[in-house]
Amino acid sequence: MRDSFSRILGEAVVDPEEESFLIFSQPILSQNLGFVDSCSSTLELVVANKSLSIHQSPTILSSNRKGGTTGAVLWKITPIFADWISSPQNALFQHAIFKSDSTVLELGCGVSGVLPLTLAPKIGRYIATDQEYVLRLLKRNIEENTPESVAAYGIDSKRTASNKRSRKHTSASTPSHLQRPMAGEIEVMALDWELTSTSTLPALLSNNNTPTKATQPLGLDAVIACDCIYNDALVMPFVQTCADLCGLRKQSCPGNSAHADQANPTVCIIAQQLRSPEVFEAWLSAFCERFRVWRVPDAMLSEELREGKGFAVHIGVLKDWM
């Protein structure tokens, strides 16, 4: 990670217990469970100056599906985090952590597609991952919120007549000062932290073998997770998956430590709503064992993500890289 970026982040987290105490001892604005709207099947949003129509599934959310249901609806932190992380004024862009050719993977993206729809146009490749049950609505949301002339990578570009009518109606009703999001290169894939081995995902090490990307470092520039930490049982699989993904870049340079040293490390960006101090501390303790960790200071965050709003954003870099 660039020295200039680590300097503006300030002191790294040393004691997870103290960090947890400091965060939860501050007044926290109540967000309840954190749904945007757990009853509506369609939401109309404006995120990062882009008009989005998002489908979700209250039915799946309220079901007894084994393996979880939380990805079926949109959570409050997601559009707020998307606004912040996709802004060109964000320090991640200003310090070239994100660039026009960056590859970013999101863990636990959920059905909404809000983050890929807002961030993908600013970078080279966005890989949105979650469990299989999420992917149908996720693909639909990406498809219906991108121009017909632009096909998202990994998404069937065929449009049904009803989709075309819906998109035509939405475009006509979108105020002129709002934009329909242009698609970057978006790929959708199933990844279950408890079941999927990252060694089975060789595509993550590929830059598509195109001439413009031939000299780019392999692996990922960033791993993003938004509101994925809410269950003690998932903490260790989640942290292990983050570590595996962030280690792909170094693994792609076997026997070539000089090349690995020249490449920037993969940055892991974790945003979450503050709910349970115990679960938060369990995650941070496990995360700090593998990563050097910083809490993003208020000066770098949008107003909606700052202290007292009920959210926190942390950045980690594998200790092997430091």
Secondary structure, 3 states (H helix, E strand, C coil): CCHHHHHHHCCCCCCHHHHHHHHHCCCCCCCCCCECCCCCCEEEEEECCEEEEEECCHHHHCCCCCCCCHHHCCECHHHHHHHHHCCCCCHHHHCCCCCCCCEEEEECCCCCCHHHHHHHHHCCEEEEEECHHHHHHHHHHHHHCCCCCCCCCCCCCCCCHHHHHHHHHHHHHCCCCCECCCCCEEEEEECCCCCCCHHHCHHHHCCCCCHHHCCCCCCCCEEEEECCCCCHHHHHHHHHHHHHHHCHHHHCCCCCHHHHHHCCCCEEEEEEECCCHHHHHHHHHHHHHHEEEEECCHHHCCHHHCCCCCEEEEEEEEHHHC
